[in-house]
Amino acid sequence: MLIKLLSKNQRIMFEDKPITWVESIEKVSKPLLNESAIKESYVQKMIDNVNDLGPYIVIAPKIALAHARPEDGVNEMGLSLLVSKEPVKFSEKEEHNAQLIFALAATDSVSHLSLLSDLAQIFSDQANIDSLCELRTPEEVLQFISKCLGVVE
């Protein structure tokens, strides 16, 4: 499911210059907005949640998983990824910096669990995280994820 969702049109993006965490959420959400997988209200809710709850979306060193509730504006399941060369600061604390920023749009509370399982498998190894941060094309990212998950092409 992870590869299928990320391989859709332009869902893997790259940023070479420093950007704010708000800009990172807006940018990673663009493909999902363009495909009408989410509504603008969903993007705003993801930003509001971080403002209200703090940097809870930074789920591990270098990894942020932006999301909100399905009723906040999800039309269909979606996932996109922004790989930032420079760490995006979700707070003043270094542990809240991320270079892999995902936007997850789930239609309910269970349909995305296999997707999260795939992400956990990849991110259980810090070397995988570090390698993903260095990749610079969507093809490289998809090949690397396939290799990590043992998917034979």
N, C-alpha and C positions, 0 to 999 in steps of 0.2 A: 504494500500500500504506500509506503514511504516513497519509493522510487516512482511509482505511478503518479502520485500527487505532485512531486517536485519536477517531473519531466514535462509537465504541461507548459504551455507558452510562457516563456520569460519568467518563470517562478523562482529562478536562482539569479540573484543580482550581486554586484560587487561594488564596494565603495572604497576609494583610495584616500579620500581626504577626511579629516576629523568631522564628525557630525554629532549633534545632540541626540539624546535618547528619544526625544519626541520625533525628530527627523527620521531616526532609524525605524520607528514604528510606522510612520507615515509612508516611508519608502518601501518597506517590506510588505505593506498592505496593498500597494498599488496594483500588482497583478490580480489579486483577489477581487479588488474593486472593479478593475477593468473587465473581468469575466462575470461580474455580478454574483460572485460567490458570497460576498458580504456587502453590507450597506455602509455608507459613511458613518452612520451611528455606531457601528461596531468598532471602527477605528477610534472614534472619540471615546468610547467606553474603555477601550484598552488603555488609552492615555489617562483617562480619569482614574482608572483603577490604580495605576502606578502612583499618580498624585495622591490618592486617598490612602492606599495601603503600603506604599513604599515599593522598593525594588524586588518584590516577591517573584517577579517573572524571571529573574536571574536564578536559574535552577541549578547551576553548577558553574565553576570557574569558566569564563569565556562563553557561556551559553545563556541566551535569553529566549524564553518561549512566551511571546505576547499572545494573549487570549482574553476572551470575555465569555459571557454566557451565551448560549445559542439564541435566546430570546432578545439579545442585544443587537441583532441584525445579521444573522447567518442565514443564507439562502441554500447553500450546499457545502458539503465538506471541502475544506481547502487547506493547503499548506504552502508557504513560500519561505524562502531563505535569503537573507542578506549577509554576505561575508564582508566584514569590514577590516581593512588593513590596520586601521587605528582602533584601539579599544574605545567602545562607546561607554560612557560613564552614566550608570543609572543612579549613582549616589557618589558621595565623596570617598567612600571606602573602596579600596582596590578590589576587594572580592565581588563588588557589584559592577565590574567592567565586563563587557561582552564583545566578542568579535563575530560570533555566530548568532544572528538574531532571526528567529523563526516567528512567523505569524500563523497561528493555528485557528481555523474556523471549524468548530464541531457542531453538528446538527442536533446532538443529544449527548447524554452523559456516558454512553458506552461505545459508540461506533468508532471512536478514535483510539481505543485502548491498544489495538494491535500496532497502530502507528507509534504510540508512546513506547511500546515494548521494543520496537525496532530502534527508536532513538536511544533508549536506555542501553541496548546492546552495543551500539556504536560508542556511546559516550562513557561506557564503563572503563574505557582505556584512554588515559590522558594523551597518549601518543596519537590516537585517532583525532582527538580534538585539535591538537597542535597541527597535525597534517592538514586537516580541513581548513584551518585558518590561513594556510599558505597557498591553497589552490586558487586559480584565477580564471577558470572557465567553467561553465555549467557542465560540459562533458566530463571534465576532470572530477568534479564533485559527484556526479552520478556514477561514474566508474568506481570511485573510491567507496561510496556508500554500498554499491553492489558487492564489491570485494569484502567489505566489512560484514555484510549480511550473508555472504556465501551464495549470492545469486549468480547462477551461471547464465551467461547471455548466449 
